């Protein structure tokens, strides 16, 4: 019974971690990475113009604006650069935090029930 309970907690934590990671796309910021947003810079107006790249995801950005292909300064899963490693790292961070919180709450609940019995 306990193994099944732990497996259920882990499964729910993983589902919630994936959902939180996908939802974190709403957290956008720029930089520190730079990308070329044009080629009319410098004294001769022939150099590339580098600006901070818009990225999304929390705590680690995993969706990056691709200014040469997509609409600049707008993020979309289809057009922009999706970094799988950063996405999986975000999922892992959320998973560990959620699982630890769930285990702590369940432990506190079990202790409270034992005191009341």
C-alpha positions as CSV (number, residue, x, y, z in Angstrom):
1,X,0.0,0.0,0.0
2,X,2.8,2.4,0.9
3,X,4.7,1.8,-2.3
4,X,1.5,2.5,-4.3
5,X,0.9,5.7,-2.3
6,X,4.5,6.9,-3.0
7,X,4.1,6.1,-6.7
8,X,0.8,8.0,-6.8
9,X,2.5,11.0,-5.2
10,X,5.3,10.8,-7.6
11,X,3.0,10.6,-10.6
12,X,0.9,13.5,-9.5
13,X,4.0,15.5,-8.8
14,X,5.4,14.8,-12.2
15,X,2.1,15.8,-13.9
16,X,2.0,19.0,-11.9
17,X,5.7,19.7,-12.6
18,X,5.1,19.4,-16.4
19,X,2.0,21.6,-16.1
20,X,3.9,24.3,-14.1
21,X,6.8,24.2,-16.6
22,X,4.6,24.7,-19.6
23,X,2.7,27.5,-17.7
24,X,6.0,29.2,-16.9
25,X,6.2,30.2,-20.6
26,X,4.2,33.2,-19.5
27,X,7.3,34.4,-17.6
28,X,9.3,36.3,-20.2
29,X,12.6,38.2,-19.9
30,X,15.3,39.4,-22.1
31,X,19.0,38.5,-22.1
32,X,21.7,37.7,-21.2
33,X,22.0,35.9,-24.6
34,X,22.5,38.1,-27.6
35,X,21.2,37.6,-31.2
36,X,21.5,39.6,-34.4
37,X,18.4,41.7,-35.0
38,X,19.6,43.4,-38.1
39,X,22.6,44.4,-40.1
40,X,22.7,48.2,-40.1
41,X,24.9,48.9,-37.1
42,X,28.4,50.1,-36.6
43,X,30.2,53.0,-38.2
44,X,29.9,51.6,-41.7
45,X,26.3,50.4,-41.2
46,X,27.4,46.9,-42.4
47,X,27.8,45.2,-39.0
48,X,25.2,43.1,-37.3
49,X,23.0,44.6,-34.6
50,X,23.1,42.5,-31.5
51,X,20.4,42.8,-28.8
52,X,19.4,40.7,-25.8
53,X,17.1,37.8,-26.8
54,X,13.6,37.4,-25.5
55,X,13.2,34.1,-23.6
56,X,10.6,32.4,-21.6
57,X,10.4,29.7,-18.9
58,X,11.1,29.7,-15.2
59,X,13.4,29.2,-13.4
60,X,15.5,28.4,-16.5
61,X,14.5,29.8,-19.9
62,X,13.8,27.1,-22.4
63,X,12.0,29.0,-25.2
64,X,14.1,31.6,-27.1
65,X,13.2,34.1,-29.7
66,X,14.6,33.3,-33.1
67,X,14.7,36.8,-34.8
68,X,15.6,35.5,-38.2
69,X,12.6,33.2,-38.5
70,X,9.8,34.3,-36.2
71,X,8.1,37.6,-35.4
72,X,10.7,39.5,-33.4
73,X,10.1,39.9,-29.7
74,X,7.1,37.4,-29.7
75,X,7.5,33.8,-28.6
76,X,5.8,30.8,-30.2
77,X,6.6,27.1,-29.8
78,X,6.4,26.5,-33.5
79,X,8.8,29.2,-34.7
80,X,11.2,29.8,-31.9
81,X,14.1,27.8,-30.4
82,X,12.9,25.3,-27.9
83,X,15.7,23.9,-25.7
84,X,14.7,20.4,-24.5
85,X,17.5,20.2,-21.9
86,X,16.4,23.4,-20.2
87,X,12.8,22.3,-20.3
88,X,13.6,18.9,-18.7
89,X,15.7,20.7,-16.0
90,X,12.8,22.9,-15.2
91,X,10.5,19.9,-15.0
92,X,13.0,18.2,-12.7
93,X,13.3,21.2,-10.4
94,X,9.5,21.5,-10.1
95,X,9.1,17.8,-9.6
96,X,11.6,17.6,-6.7
97,X,10.0,20.6,-5.0
98,X,6.5,19.4,-5.4
99,X,7.4,15.8,-4.3
100,X,9.2,17.1,-1.2
101,X,6.2,19.3,-0.3
102,X,3.8,16.5,-0.8
103,X,5.8,14.1,1.3
104,X,6.1,16.7,4.1
105,X,2.4,17.4,4.1
106,X,1.6,13.7,4.1
107,X,4.0,13.1,6.9
108,X,2.5,15.9,8.9
109,X,-1.0,14.5,8.3
110,X,0.0,11.0,9.4
111,X,1.6,12.4,12.6
112,X,-1.6,14.5,13.3
113,X,-3.8,11.4,12.8
114,X,-1.7,9.3,15.2
115,X,-1.9,12.0,17.9
116,X,-5.6,12.2,17.6
117,X,-6.1,8.4,17.8
